[in-house]
């Protein structure tokens, strides 16, 4: 262990010497420099971006018709649209666009850009397209359902959805508005600018992309003409720093203003006279899941025993202290419709009894994919140790965030330690991810934990999920979601363990950073440096 720590510190110091100023350095006054692990990013085109870090980037570069904004990320406010009218009977929402929104290119934001942006998402049909497709849109009918007239855009949707649900869908990441002229000027082989937008930006938000080097650096320039006010700093630099120890060294030496992936021990060790730590409750839930294509992981008794083999208390008191709390249902605590009971605790004898009574032969040996960064590797080691006591042996396979997530989407893993955040702030977002899978075929790709773990959800649960989506009575609707959470909690190959709390360390001169409940609610626009 001493050799490992020495090597890690030497590596951190070497990186510090190669990329930083001397120890007494400080970042420029009008530049915010952030150290963050961003190797989960697969894509930054808002029609394709589906990772946590890419969500942060999209939110700061693009606008939506309606959006949760930095001033209060719990309130759905105006964005590109200054007002809107809903007609639930006719299933339409009509948006009136503001006249002072301008793309970074200098082009005005037009109703035609809104129509194009939605059409583009549906026709490209990349990972997050399903969010907009919920409104009944297809490549064949999207232009019939989204129309421009003068300075208005009318959105028509199919299904008995409440207007609130529809507005939340239109406030989601893939509903970001892109500059049609700029995007189509960079189209290659009919890709509607996808390749170009995965290296550049064409938004109207508070920042524009100056340069993006995957798993290395993101450099953003402030939009001084942003219609909600210019950002408090002129530029934003996000450095990819995978090692938490290196992030701490960079922060303490003054070479970055903010470190976003420190461990609990590192947080405790910071000099609070020079630095501060802000804590932000998160909507992300962390889980252990079993791919149902792996025969040894298909018996429900294995799922049940697993719930008693997680050392929940041990982890929350040590390796994830202050960063997660025990939560065992798919909709996060603190949001309407959450189910907050936590009936499972570490109980080795009970787990052994469950496996024995079901006739499960042990040992079972499977691979466990995990992101190679804190706290995920520490959590994987905890799970590996506690499960081994019951004869379930995990071979840990660490990888970058993008490697792990890509493997998960391919359904080629066996067991997976990962996390999930809502795509939009409505309980249906997580219900569809954890309690719905009506077509488990390999050809029917779905961006859900159920499909990715090849779990063919029982028909009655699928029906319950559909019923909740269309239920008009708000209280009854939330009640259905509670019942769904109980069902998933009791028996599924997805063992939900924790809900995240995000600790961000920064210089005491940094003010105004906003980190809402999901990665789509991370805002740098109000940040200033004293």
C-alpha positions as a printed NumPy array, in Angstrom:
array([[  0.   ,   0.   ,   0.   ],
       [  2.86 ,   2.411,   0.833],
       [  4.457,   1.745,  -2.564],
       [  1.127,   2.367,  -4.305],
       [  0.579,   5.69 ,  -2.502],
       [  4.145,   6.787,  -3.195],
       [  3.793,   5.983,  -6.884],
       [  0.463,   7.808,  -7.074],
       [  1.897,  10.916,  -5.423],
       [  4.919,  10.851,  -7.718],
       [  2.633,  10.587, -10.726],
       [  0.521,  13.479,  -9.482],
       [  3.567,  15.657,  -8.864],
       [  4.964,  14.83 , -12.288],
       [  1.723,  15.841, -13.944],
       [  1.631,  18.982, -11.818],
       [  5.128,  19.948, -12.903],
       [  4.401,  19.277, -16.566],
       [  1.12 ,  21.156, -16.981],
       [  1.014,  23.763, -14.212],
       [  2.551,  26.926, -13.018],
       [  4.699,  26.944,  -9.831],
       [  3.057,  26.132,  -6.493],
       [  2.381,  29.783,  -5.782],
       [  0.462,  30.173,  -9.045],
       [ -3.114,  31.324,  -9.321],
       [ -5.503,  31.232, -12.252],
       [ -6.248,  34.431, -14.211],
       [ -8.993,  36.564, -12.632],
       [-11.441,  36.271, -15.545],
       [-10.868,  32.54 , -16.151],
       [-12.492,  29.724, -14.184],
       [-10.4  ,  26.532, -14.269],
       [-12.007,  23.275, -13.195],
       [-10.38 ,  19.878, -12.555],
       [-12.837,  17.094, -13.338],
       [-12.938,  13.518, -14.589],
       [-14.676,  13.886, -17.978],
       [-13.685,  10.621, -19.615],
       [-17.304,   9.454, -19.577],
       [-18.078,  11.717, -22.546],
       [-18.976,   9.783, -25.679],
       [-20.622,  12.636, -27.604],
       [-21.293,  16.378, -27.198],
       [-23.829,  16.862, -30.001],
       [-27.063,  17.513, -28.045],
       [-28.839,  15.043, -30.343],
       [-26.428,  12.33 , -29.16 ],
       [-24.963,  13.402, -25.802],
       [-26.17 ,  11.101, -23.033],
       [-23.458,  11.094, -20.371],
       [-23.273,  13.066, -17.143],
       [-20.321,  15.25 , -18.147],
       [-21.705,  15.89 , -21.626],
       [-24.975,  16.942, -20.008],
       [-23.158,  19.668, -18.083],
       [-21.524,  20.881, -21.278],
       [-24.735,  20.939, -23.331],
       [-26.597,  22.891, -20.634],
       [-23.984,  25.642, -20.618],
       [-23.748,  25.934, -24.411],
       [-27.346,  25.534, -25.623],
       [-30.821,  26.827, -24.762],
       [-34.223,  25.141, -24.902],
       [-37.721,  26.509, -25.402],
       [-38.255,  26.22 , -21.661],
       [-35.524,  25.406, -19.175],
       [-34.513,  25.14 , -15.562],
       [-32.165,  28.054, -15.111],
       [-29.243,  29.006, -12.866],
       [-31.238,  31.497, -10.765],
       [-33.463,  28.683,  -9.469],
       [-32.904,  25.204, -10.944],
       [-36.108,  23.906,  -9.336],
       [-38.373,  26.185, -11.399],
       [-39.231,  25.628, -15.044],
       [-38.72 ,  29.035, -16.653],
       [-38.58 ,  30.746, -19.998],
       [-35.768,  29.976, -22.393],
       [-35.89 ,  30.604, -26.128],
       [-39.649,  30.953, -25.606],
       [-40.79 ,  33.981, -23.627],
       [-44.303,  32.579, -23.135],
       [-46.436,  29.544, -24.002],
       [-50.028,  28.352, -23.984],
       [-51.144,  24.786, -23.468],
       [-54.257,  23.086, -24.754],
       [-54.468,  19.628, -23.208],
       [-57.665,  18.781, -25.077],
       [-56.104,  19.501, -28.439],
       [-52.756,  18.175, -27.167],
       [-50.805,  21.218, -28.257],
       [-48.419,  23.745, -26.746],
       [-47.839,  27.026, -28.6  ],
       [-44.609,  28.867, -27.831],
       [-43.911,  32.524, -28.567],
       [-40.191,  33.064, -29.101],
       [-38.241,  35.92 , -27.595],
       [-36.755,  38.417, -30.053],
       [-33.357,  38.916, -28.386],
       [-31.902,  35.402, -28.621],
       [-28.905,  35.106, -30.953],
       [-26.732,  32.118, -31.811],
       [-22.99 ,  32.309, -31.252],
       [-22.597,  32.635, -35.015],
       [-24.547,  35.897, -34.937],
       [-27.593,  34.334, -36.577],
       [-30.911,  35.114, -34.866],
       [-32.721,  32.221, -33.201],
       [-35.747,  31.561, -35.444],
       [-38.812,  29.324, -35.144],
       [-37.338,  27.41 , -38.079],
       [-34.31 ,  26.547, -35.936],
       [-36.586,  25.037, -33.298],
       [-38.403,  22.919, -35.867],
       [-35.101,  21.8  , -37.381],
       [-33.606,  20.925, -33.985],
       [-36.494,  18.62 , -33.073],
       [-36.633,  17.118, -36.559],
       [-32.896,  16.484, -36.423],
       [-33.073,  14.583, -33.126],
       [-35.884,  12.359, -34.356],
       [-34.348,  11.649, -37.757],
       [-30.846,  10.962, -36.442],
       [-32.422,   8.65 , -33.839],
       [-29.36 ,   8.543, -31.596],
       [-29.296,   7.582, -27.898],
       [-31.458,  10.364, -26.333],
       [-33.97 ,  10.56 , -29.213],
       [-36.427,   8.4  , -27.284],
       [-37.07 ,  11.307, -24.906],
       [-38.679,  13.406, -27.65 ],
       [-40.122,  10.348, -29.39 ],
       [-42.313,   9.807, -26.314],
       [-44.507,  12.586, -27.728],
       [-45.451,  10.333, -30.632],
       [-42.971,  11.841, -33.074],
       [-41.428,   9.768, -35.859],
       [-39.214,  10.68 , -38.829],
       [-42.341,  10.557, -40.958],
       [-44.596,  12.808, -38.834],
       [-42.303,  15.114, -36.861],
       [-42.762,  18.019, -39.292],
       [-46.525,  17.636, -39.004],
       [-46.312,  17.82 , -35.205],
       [-43.815,  20.691, -34.884],
       [-44.656,  23.744, -36.988],
       [-43.554,  27.374, -37.226],
       [-45.824,  30.328, -37.875],
       [-44.456,  33.861, -37.633],
       [-42.731,  34.082, -34.263],
       [-44.425,  31.013, -32.772],
       [-43.779,  27.292, -32.689],
       [-46.653,  24.89 , -32.141],
       [-45.928,  21.467, -30.7  ],
       [-48.511,  18.716, -31.043],
       [-48.186,  15.482, -29.09 ],
       [-49.891,  12.1  , -29.093],
       [-50.945,  10.406, -25.868],
       [-52.937,  11.443, -22.838],
       [-50.086,  13.259, -21.139],
       [-50.346,  16.16 , -18.769],
       [-48.935,  19.449, -20.138],
       [-46.436,  19.423, -17.262],
       [-44.978,  16.143, -18.517],
       [-44.72 ,  17.55 , -22.053],
       [-42.969,  20.711, -20.855],
       [-40.471,  18.626, -18.895],
       [-39.715,  16.624, -22.027],
       [-39.165,  19.86 , -23.959],
       [-36.822,  21.08 , -21.206],
       [-34.605,  17.992, -21.588],
       [-31.163,  17.797, -23.153],
       [-32.1  ,  16.6  , -26.686],
       [-34.583,  19.499, -26.957],
       [-31.635,  21.929, -27.141],
       [-31.927,  24.393, -30.029],
       [-29.134,  24.399, -32.631],
       [-28.3  ,  26.892, -35.379],
       [-29.68 ,  25.303, -38.55 ],
       [-27.598,  27.36 , -40.985],
       [-24.315,  26.655, -39.206],
       [-25.049,  22.982, -38.621],
       [-26.15 ,  22.227, -42.172],
       [-23.167,  24.126, -43.579],
       [-21.067,  21.439, -41.873],
       [-23.132,  18.416, -42.905],
       [-21.169,  15.444, -44.263],
       [-22.777,  12.514, -46.059],
       [-26.241,  13.291, -44.71 ],
       [-25.22 ,  13.284, -41.028],
       [-27.041,  16.58 , -40.36 ],
       [-23.822,  17.977, -38.893],
       [-23.41 ,  15.241, -36.277],
       [-19.661,  14.726, -36.735],
       [-19.021,  18.475, -36.678],
       [-21.178,  19.049, -33.58 ],
       [-19.213,  16.387, -31.733],
       [-16.201,  18.698, -31.949],
       [-17.82 ,  22.151, -32.102],
       [-20.96 ,  23.962, -30.969],
       [-23.812,  25.875, -32.587],
       [-25.869,  27.114, -29.668],
       [-27.131,  30.345, -28.137],
       [-26.243,  29.647, -24.506],
       [-23.992,  31.506, -22.072],
       [-20.869,  29.793, -23.437],
       [-19.533,  28.585, -26.781],
       [-16.921,  25.895, -27.373],
       [-13.481,  27.158, -28.309],
       [-11.853,  23.737, -28.265],
       [-12.724,  20.225, -27.18 ],
       [-10.149,  17.454, -26.862],
       [-11.759,  14.211, -25.601],
       [-10.527,  13.06 , -22.179],
       [ -8.182,  16.043, -22.086],
       [ -9.679,  19.548, -22.149],
       [-12.782,  21.634, -22.775],
       [-12.285,  25.363, -23.328],
       [-15.359,  27.615, -23.403],
       [-15.751,  31.319, -24.178],
       [-18.377,  33.454, -22.444],
       [-21.229,  34.823, -24.562],
       [-21.214,  38.515, -23.627],
       [-24.534,  39.022, -25.432],
       [-26.427,  36.25 , -23.67 ],
       [-30.05 ,  37.297, -23.254],
       [-30.15 ,  36.412, -19.544],
       [-26.911,  38.223, -18.785],
       [-23.247,  37.701, -19.57 ],
       [-21.351,  35.106, -17.497],
       [-19.324,  36.367, -14.552],
       [-16.038,  35.148, -16.054],
       [-14.792,  35.52 , -19.601],
       [-13.797,  31.897, -20.116],
       [-14.148,  28.445, -18.592],
       [-11.552,  25.676, -18.819],
       [-12.379,  22.129, -17.741],
       [ -9.261,  19.976, -17.434],
       [ -9.659,  16.224, -17.505],
       [ -7.969,  14.97 , -14.343],
       [ -8.876,  11.38 , -13.569],
       [ -6.938,  10.975, -10.319],
       [ -8.504,  12.544,  -7.254],
       [ -5.058,  13.005,  -5.671],
       [ -3.941,  15.073,  -8.635],
       [ -7.104,  17.168,  -8.482],
       [ -6.339,  17.955,  -4.848],
       [ -2.763,  18.972,  -5.632],
       [ -3.921,  21.234,  -8.458],
       [ -6.491,  22.893,  -6.221],
       [ -4.178,  23.39 ,  -3.26 ],
       [ -1.435,  24.824,  -5.468],
       [ -3.838,  27.333,  -7.023],
       [ -3.59 ,  25.919, -10.532],
       [ -7.325,  25.215, -10.664],
       [-10.218,  27.019,  -9.021],
       [-12.427,  23.989,  -8.504],
       [-12.005,  20.212,  -8.005],
       [-15.089,  18.07 ,  -8.577],
       [-14.068,  14.479,  -7.809],
       [-12.3  ,  14.466,  -4.445],
       [-12.698,  11.548,  -2.042],
       [-14.216,  11.972,   1.432],
       [-10.746,  11.684,   3.019],
       [ -9.425,  14.399,   0.743],
       [-12.376,  16.654,   1.501],
       [-11.672,  16.236,   5.206],
       [ -7.997,  17.097,   4.749],
       [ -8.483,  20.409,   2.91 ],
       [ -7.323,  23.632,   4.491],
       [-10.609,  25.435,   5.155],
       [ -8.82 ,  28.756,   5.611],
       [ -7.934,  28.734,   1.917],
       [-10.604,  26.505,   0.413],
       [-14.291,  25.74 ,   0.822],
       [-16.566,  22.804,   0.024],
       [-20.149,  23.16 ,  -1.2  ],
       [-22.508,  20.181,  -0.996],
       [-25.276,  19.674,  -3.57 ],
       [-27.981,  16.963,  -3.189],
       [-28.234,  14.899,  -6.363],
       [-30.916,  12.901,  -8.149],
       [-28.492,  10.182,  -9.269],
       [-28.975,   6.72 ,  -7.81 ],
       [-26.158,   4.172,  -7.696],
       [-26.807,   0.496,  -8.31 ],
       [-25.343,  -2.935,  -8.853],
       [-26.919,  -4.761, -11.785],
       [-26.82 ,  -8.269, -13.202],
       [-27.015,  -8.923, -16.943],
       [-29.678, -11.556, -17.537],
       [-27.674, -12.916, -20.459],
       [-25.359, -14.39 , -17.819],
       [-27.037, -17.626, -16.749],
       [-25.633, -17.748, -13.221],
       [-27.179, -14.322, -12.503],
       [-30.738, -15.106, -13.636],
       [-32.207, -16.817, -10.528],
       [-34.307, -14.351,  -8.465],
       [-32.7  , -15.834,  -5.355],
       [-29.368, -14.353,  -6.479],
       [-31.029, -10.934,  -6.8  ],
       [-32.584, -11.264,  -3.332],
       [-29.38 , -12.445,  -1.664],
       [-27.456,  -9.61 ,  -3.287],
       [-29.602,  -7.074,  -1.458],
       [-28.274,  -8.448,   1.849],
       [-24.637,  -8.591,   0.714],
       [-24.078,  -4.879,   0.173],
       [-22.341,  -3.246,   3.145],
       [-24.454,  -0.094,   2.957],
       [-23.501,   1.289,   6.354],
       [-19.838,   0.411,   6.032],
       [-19.5  ,   2.315,   2.775],
       [-21.502,   5.393,   3.815],
       [-19.399,   5.662,   6.975],
       [-16.101,   5.484,   5.107],
       [-15.353,   5.494,   1.386],
       [-18.447,   7.452,   0.325],
       [-18.996,   9.447,   3.502],
       [-20.683,  12.736,   2.686],
       [-21.037,  11.77 ,  -0.989],
       [-23.887,   9.264,  -0.848],
       [-26.688,   8.153,   1.441],
       [-28.503,   4.83 ,   1.552],
       [-31.448,   4.853,  -0.841],
       [-32.987,   1.689,  -2.268],
       [-35.644,   2.868,  -4.744],
       [-35.317,   4.173,  -8.282],
       [-36.841,   7.67 ,  -7.817],
       [-34.622,   9.892,  -5.654],
       [-35.547,  11.072,  -2.201],
       [-36.783,  14.65 ,  -2.011],
       [-38.845,  14.538,  -5.193],
       [-42.614,  13.957,  -5.382],
       [-43.385,  10.244,  -5.708],
       [-40.218,   8.951,  -4.03 ],
       [-40.279,   5.807,  -1.91 ],
       [-37.8  ,   6.229,   0.907],
       [-37.985,   2.949,   2.844],
       [-34.645,   1.114,   3.117],
       [-35.484,  -2.452,   4.22 ],
       [-32.15 ,  -4.06 ,   3.301],
       [-29.026,  -4.161,   5.447],
       [-25.874,  -6.249,   5.263],
       [-26.841,  -9.719,   6.567],
       [-24.454, -12.453,   5.46 ],
       [-26.297, -15.326,   7.13 ],
       [-29.619, -14.324,   5.589],
       [-28.019, -14.089,   2.143],
       [-26.444, -17.531,   2.528],
       [-29.781, -18.96 ,   3.642],
       [-31.589, -17.497,   0.612],
       [-29.045, -19.023,  -1.777],
       [-29.075, -22.389,   0.006],
       [-32.867, -22.704,   0.129],
       [-33.079, -21.907,  -3.585],
       [-30.486, -24.574,  -4.398],
       [-28.039, -22.073,  -5.878],
       [-24.648, -23.694,  -6.374],
       [-21.69 , -21.6  ,  -5.301],
       [-19.128, -20.333,  -5.954],
       [-20.422, -18.107,  -8.744],
       [-17.713, -16.154, -10.555],
       [-18.568, -13.208, -12.815],
       [-16.908, -10.03 , -14.033],
       [-17.837,  -6.651, -12.522],
       [-17.345,  -3.592, -14.735],
       [-16.618,  -0.331, -12.935],
       [-15.39 ,   3.167, -13.784],
       [-11.701,   3.421, -12.917],
       [-11.991,   6.426, -10.608],
       [-12.925,   7.259,  -7.03 ],
       [-15.242,   6.339,  -5.423],
       [-16.315,   3.631,  -7.883],
       [-13.224,   1.43 ,  -7.579],
       [-13.419,   1.594,  -3.772],
       [-17.106,   0.667,  -3.898],
       [-16.315,  -2.239,  -6.218],
       [-13.719,  -3.561,  -3.784],
       [-16.223,  -3.343,  -0.922],
       [-18.825,  -5.253,  -2.928],
       [-16.216,  -7.779,  -4.038],
       [-15.242,  -8.485,  -0.419],
       [-18.76 ,  -8.764,   1.038],
       [-20.177, -10.88 ,  -1.802],
       [-17.229, -13.278,  -1.692],
       [-18.276, -14.255,   1.848],
       [-21.408, -15.807,   0.332],
       [-19.61 , -17.464,  -2.58 ],
       [-20.298, -14.815,  -5.242],
       [-16.916, -13.809,  -6.64 ],
       [-16.473, -10.647,  -8.691],
       [-13.505, -10.164, -11.01 ],
       [-13.284,  -6.373, -11.187],
       [-12.791,  -4.89 , -14.676],
       [-11.967,  -1.168, -14.382],
       [-12.309,   1.085, -17.424],
       [-12.807,   4.687, -18.418],
       [-16.32 ,   6.059, -18.072],
       [-16.906,   5.897, -21.828],
       [-15.581,   2.325, -22.04 ],
       [-17.815,   1.11 , -19.23 ],
       [-20.906,   2.892, -20.518],
       [-20.347,   1.715, -24.099],
       [-20.052,  -1.879, -22.887],
       [-23.228,  -1.438, -20.851],
       [-25.136,  -0.158, -23.89 ],
       [-23.943,  -3.192, -25.846],
       [-25.239,  -5.572, -23.144],
       [-21.837,  -7.275, -23.168],
       [-21.13 ,  -6.97 , -19.423],
       [-21.946,  -9.522, -16.728],
       [-22.306,  -7.417, -13.57 ],
       [-22.098,  -3.629, -13.529],
       [-21.553,  -0.993, -10.834],
       [-22.958,   2.258, -12.158],
       [-25.318,   5.177, -11.569],
       [-28.406,   6.666, -13.205],
       [-29.855,  10.156, -13.27 ],
       [-33.269,  11.214, -14.615],
       [-33.408,  12.435, -18.199],
       [-36.039,  14.95 , -17.123],
       [-37.611,  15.773, -13.775],
       [-40.668,  13.566, -13.894],
       [-40.859,  10.134, -12.185],
       [-41.688,   8.519, -15.518],
       [-38.089,   9.137, -16.559],
       [-36.766,   6.636, -13.995],
       [-39.819,   4.375, -14.051],
       [-39.247,   3.682, -17.728],
       [-35.554,   3.048, -17.011],
       [-36.022,   0.666, -14.059],
       [-39.527,  -0.823, -14.421],
       [-40.284,  -1.078, -18.145],
       [-39.019,  -3.305, -20.958],
       [-41.72 ,  -4.603, -23.271],
       [-39.318,  -5.844, -25.965],
       [-36.142,  -7.475, -24.705],
       [-34.743,  -8.386, -28.127],
       [-31.205,  -7.374, -29.029],
       [-32.531,  -5.454, -32.011],
       [-34.78 ,  -3.237, -29.894],
       [-32.15 ,  -0.956, -28.344],
       [-33.515,   1.012, -25.404],
       [-31.665,   3.521, -23.238],
       [-32.865,   1.904, -20.012],
       [-31.259,  -0.128, -17.238],
       [-33.799,  -2.894, -17.817],
       [-32.968,  -3.445, -21.49 ],
       [-29.232,  -3.014, -20.948],
       [-29.375,  -5.745, -18.308],
       [-31.585,  -7.883, -20.589],
       [-34.336,  -8.054, -17.966],
       [-37.699,  -8.901, -19.514],
       [-39.918,  -6.922, -17.132],
       [-43.2  ,  -8.67 , -16.186],
       [-46.169,  -7.571, -18.287],
       [-48.11 ,  -6.183, -15.331],
       [-45.216,  -3.884, -14.404],
       [-44.991,  -2.659, -17.981],
       [-48.701,  -1.905, -17.833],
       [-48.366,  -0.101, -14.499],
       [-45.663,   2.12 , -15.996],
       [-47.92 ,   2.994, -18.916],
       [-50.859,   3.602, -16.582],
       [-48.849,   6.034, -14.446],
       [-47.785,   7.995, -17.505],
       [-51.364,   8.661, -18.592],
       [-52.993,   9.009, -15.149],
       [-54.65 ,  12.434, -14.88 ],
       [-55.029,  12.474, -11.081],
       [-51.667,  13.721,  -9.687],
       [-51.928,  11.893,  -6.346],
       [-53.029,   8.623,  -7.913],
       [-50.251,   8.925, -10.464],
       [-47.582,   9.312,  -7.773],
       [-49.098,   6.369,  -5.914],
       [-48.53 ,   4.119,  -8.929],
       [-44.892,   5.174,  -9.052],
       [-44.497,   4.289,  -5.373],
       [-45.897,   0.804,  -6.043],
       [-43.537,   0.363,  -8.978],
       [-40.594,   1.272,  -6.775],
       [-41.664,  -1.309,  -4.212],
       [-41.853,  -3.976,  -6.922],
       [-38.398,  -3.181,  -8.302],
       [-36.991,  -2.983,  -4.785],
       [-38.378,  -6.402,  -3.874],
       [-37.317,  -8.357,  -6.936],
       [-35.241,  -7.279,  -9.895],
       [-31.683,  -7.83 , -11.13 ],
       [-30.966,  -4.172, -10.338],
       [-29.887,  -3.583,  -6.74 ],
       [-30.316,   0.12 ,  -5.965],
       [-28.023,   1.109,  -3.118],
       [-27.378,   4.836,  -2.762],
       [-28.392,   8.353,  -3.724],
       [-25.601,  10.8  ,  -4.455],
       [-24.636,  14.028,  -2.777],
       [-22.064,  16.036,  -4.685],
       [-19.165,  17.691,  -2.847],
       [-17.331,  20.348,  -4.858],
       [-14.139,  21.889,  -3.492],
       [-13.15 ,  25.364,  -4.634],
       [-11.187,  28.449,  -3.752],
       [-12.795,  30.815,  -1.292],
       [-12.796,  33.493,  -3.972],
       [-15.173,  31.458,  -6.17 ],
       [-18.846,  32.346,  -5.798],
       [-22.102,  31.631,  -7.621],
       [-21.564,  28.034,  -8.785],
       [-24.897,  26.225,  -9.127],
       [-25.149,  22.425,  -9.185],
       [-28.748,  21.246,  -9.288],
       [-30.041,  17.737,  -8.802],
       [-28.819,  16.38 , -12.151],
       [-25.945,  16.999, -14.541],
       [-28.338,  18.969, -16.74 ],
       [-28.659,  21.487, -13.906],
       [-24.987,  22.447, -13.616],
       [-24.498,  26.154, -14.28 ],
       [-21.361,  28.271, -14.521],
       [-22.986,  31.5  , -15.763],
       [-23.317,  33.107, -12.319],
       [-19.796,  32.23 , -11.173],
       [-17.488,  35.101, -10.276],
       [-14.041,  35.269,  -8.691],
       [-13.305,  37.893,  -6.047]])
